[in-house]
Amino acid sequence: MMYPEPMVAPMREELTRLGVQELRTAAEVAEALGNARGTALVVVNSVCGCSARNARPAVATALQHEVKPDQLFTVFAGQDVDATKAARAFFTGYPPSSPSIALLKDGRIVTMLERHQIEGRTAGEVAQDLVQAFDRHCGAGAAQ
């Protein structure tokens, strides 16, 4: 279901004001992720209730950590359909899930938090999972 843009704009802004680049078309996703080097966080944003309400603040908290991904991207499920489908093509082995948060390294998925791993948990708990993934895969001390 497509929601009116004025309704979803604040949800988009929760991430873009953190410096997360919004990808609104399949072409933008292909350009951003197609030849990606280093680490990239991809947030599949969503209107969906509690899990989305916790996912965005979890990302905000995790991005305060000193170690973070090289690039930050978001697509909006149910709104930017082609962009979301293109991003999900990089999430090999994972069914569509929104919200969800993927960490890619050199274009390959290394960590995925699906809706069922976000739902029913606090933003702080989800942020801790992200921070652990950042420590494991991002920055100078990351595993190669």
C-alpha positions as CSV (number, residue, x, y, z in Angstrom):
1,M,0.0,0.0,0.0
2,M,1.3,3.4,-1.0
3,Y,0.9,5.9,1.8
4,P,0.7,9.7,1.1
5,E,4.2,11.3,0.9
6,P,3.4,13.8,3.7
7,M,2.7,10.8,6.0
8,V,6.0,9.0,5.3
9,A,8.3,12.1,5.0
10,P,9.0,12.2,8.7
11,M,9.9,8.5,8.7
12,R,12.3,9.1,5.7
13,E,13.8,12.1,7.6
14,E,14.5,10.1,10.7
15,L,17.3,8.4,8.6
16,T,18.3,11.1,6.1
17,R,19.0,13.6,8.9
18,L,21.6,11.1,10.2
19,G,23.4,11.2,6.8
20,V,21.8,8.1,5.5
21,Q,21.5,8.4,1.7
22,E,18.1,7.6,0.4
23,L,17.9,5.5,-2.8
24,R,14.6,6.0,-4.5
25,T,15.1,4.2,-7.8
26,A,16.5,0.9,-9.0
27,A,19.2,2.8,-10.9
28,E,20.3,4.6,-7.8
29,V,20.6,1.3,-5.9
30,A,22.5,-0.3,-8.8
31,E,24.9,2.7,-8.8
32,A,25.4,2.8,-5.0
33,L,25.6,-0.9,-4.3
34,G,26.6,-2.4,-7.7
35,N,30.4,-1.7,-7.4
36,A,30.5,-1.0,-3.7
37,R,33.8,-1.3,-1.9
38,G,34.1,-1.3,1.8
39,T,31.1,-1.6,4.1
40,A,27.6,-0.3,3.5
41,L,24.6,-0.3,5.8
42,V,21.3,-0.6,4.0
43,V,18.1,0.1,6.0
44,V,14.9,-1.1,4.5
45,N,12.6,1.5,6.0
46,S,9.0,0.8,6.6
47,V,5.7,2.2,7.9
48,C,5.0,-1.1,9.7
49,G,4.2,-0.5,13.4
50,C,6.5,-1.3,16.3
51,S,9.3,-2.9,14.4
52,A,9.8,0.1,12.2
53,R,9.4,2.4,15.2
54,N,12.3,0.7,16.8
55,A,14.5,0.1,13.7
56,R,15.1,3.8,12.9
57,P,16.1,4.8,16.5
58,A,18.3,1.7,16.7
59,V,20.2,2.9,13.6
60,A,20.5,6.4,15.0
61,T,22.0,5.0,18.3
62,A,24.3,2.6,16.5
63,L,25.7,5.3,14.3
64,Q,26.9,7.1,17.4
65,H,29.5,4.3,17.8
66,E,33.0,5.2,16.8
67,V,33.2,2.3,14.3
68,K,30.6,2.5,11.6
69,P,30.1,1.5,8.0
70,D,31.8,3.4,5.1
71,Q,28.5,4.1,3.4
72,L,24.9,4.5,4.7
73,F,21.8,3.9,2.5
74,T,18.1,3.4,2.9
75,V,15.2,2.3,0.7
76,F,11.5,2.6,1.7
77,A,9.5,-0.6,1.4
78,G,6.0,-0.1,0.0
79,Q,6.9,3.4,-1.2
80,D,9.9,3.1,-3.5
81,V,9.1,-0.4,-4.8
82,D,11.7,-0.7,-7.5
83,A,14.5,0.6,-5.3
84,T,13.5,-1.8,-2.5
85,K,13.4,-4.8,-4.9
86,A,16.8,-3.9,-6.3
87,A,18.3,-3.6,-2.8
88,R,16.8,-6.9,-1.8
89,A,18.6,-8.5,-4.7
90,F,21.8,-8.0,-2.7
91,F,20.4,-9.8,0.3
92,T,21.1,-13.3,-1.0
93,G,19.5,-16.0,1.1
94,Y,17.1,-13.7,2.9
95,P,13.4,-13.4,2.1
96,P,11.9,-9.9,1.8
97,S,11.5,-8.3,5.2
98,S,10.5,-4.8,6.3
99,P,11.9,-3.2,8.2
100,S,15.3,-4.9,7.9
101,I,18.9,-3.8,8.2
102,A,21.7,-5.2,6.1
103,L,25.4,-4.8,6.4
104,L,27.3,-5.4,3.2
105,K,31.0,-5.7,2.7
106,D,32.3,-5.3,-0.9
107,G,28.7,-5.8,-2.1
108,R,28.1,-9.0,-0.2
109,I,25.9,-9.4,2.8
110,V,27.7,-10.1,6.1
111,T,25.0,-9.3,8.6
112,M,21.2,-9.1,8.3
113,L,18.6,-8.1,10.9
114,E,15.2,-9.2,9.7
115,R,11.9,-7.9,11.0
116,H,11.5,-10.9,13.3
117,Q,14.9,-9.8,14.9
118,I,13.7,-6.3,15.4
119,E,10.1,-6.9,16.5
120,G,9.4,-7.1,20.2
121,R,12.9,-5.8,21.1
122,T,14.0,-2.4,22.2
123,A,15.8,0.0,19.9
124,G,18.8,-0.3,22.3
125,E,18.9,-4.1,21.9
126,V,18.8,-3.8,18.1
127,A,21.4,-1.0,18.2
128,Q,23.7,-3.3,20.2
129,D,23.4,-6.0,17.5
130,L,24.4,-3.4,14.9
131,V,27.3,-2.1,17.0
132,Q,28.6,-5.7,17.3
133,A,28.3,-6.1,13.5
134,F,30.1,-2.8,13.0
135,D,33.0,-3.9,15.3
136,R,33.2,-7.2,13.5
137,H,33.1,-6.0,9.9
138,C,33.9,-2.3,9.8
139,G,37.0,-0.2,10.4
140,A,40.7,-1.0,10.8
141,G,40.2,-4.0,13.1
142,A,37.6,-5.7,10.9
143,A,37.9,-9.3,9.8
144,Q,39.0,-9.5,6.1
